[in-house]
Amino acid sequence: MAVSDRQAAEGVAPRVVDPRAIWLVLGAATSVQFGAAMAATLFDQLGPGGTVWLRLMFAAAILLALWRPRLSGRSARELALVGAFGVSLAVMNTGFYEALDRIPLGIAVTIEFIGPLTLAVALSRRRLDAVWLVLAAGGIVLLARGSTGGLDGVGVLFAVIAGAAWAVYILLSARTGRTWGSGTGLAVAMAVGAVLVAPLGVVDGGGDLLHPALLVQGLAVAILSSAIPYSLELEALRRIPAGVFGVMMSLEPGIAALAGFLVLGQDLVPREIVGIACVVIASAGAARTARRPTVVD
């Protein structure tokens, strides 16, 4: 889910599609979603709060070691920007894990995708974008009616919150990438997010946070959800146009549904599959036709 900061850091995306980039993007999306599925297996012991804290903490440690950012010499405005970026990270990841604790992975990711989809449509303002919004809305309706007994309302709300935070994250990540350069801003923001989530993580996880086996699994989640996709996406963005990249990333709800089925045994009824497909098509269409956001410093 961390893309725009890397686009900003790399500058103008290439115009020629490198076939190897296709596999890099698919690998990144698969890593993220199977990382989320693995995270869900920790909820019984650590709860969503404890799990997301371990993910952010380990991810922050990896990124800080990789980029070694310096805070000295930074203006108050730059520090406030990266702080807000960290808040969006904390809300996005916490909201997603809380949703994942209540509704299937594929559905949670699909609902969350409405955030960046709405942002893309709002920034583009083309007539065709209304079609994407209607299609996505229809997909959400199918999801809401497709589950036996209906979806958990609190879980849906958390997914919506995560999606809104994702949209904010996209805007802030672009500005942070331009201001801080490379991945230094993301590393600091990840550390801020880990600090903010720490109280919830301690309350949810308690003494189990010190269990060696759970710590190893938490590290694996951080690697699958942050370190691996970050590296793969960074390489992909050097080889593939941003528009193509956005279309391919729109496959994530479908990959999430597959991960939920294989890892968590979460079945989907046909109506839910159609609903996910609607959102995937809408997201891909919006990513293909929407204008890139203008970053105001």
Secondary structure, 3 states (H helix, E strand, C coil): CCCHHHHHHHCCCCCCCCHHHHHHHHHHHHHHHHHHHHHHCCHHHHHHHHHHHHHHHHHHHHHHHHHCCCCCCCCHHHHHHHHHHHHHHHHHHHHHHHHHCCCCHHHHHHHHCHHHHHHHHHHHCCHHHHHHHHHHHHHHHHHHHHCCCCCCHHHHHHHHHHHHHHHHHHHHHHHHHHHHCCCHHHHHHHHHHHHHHHHHHHHHHHHHHHCHHHHHHHHHHHHHHHHHHHHHHHHHCCCCCHHHHHHHHCCHHHHHHHHHHHHHCCCCCHHHHHHHHHHHHHHHHHHHHCCCCCCCC
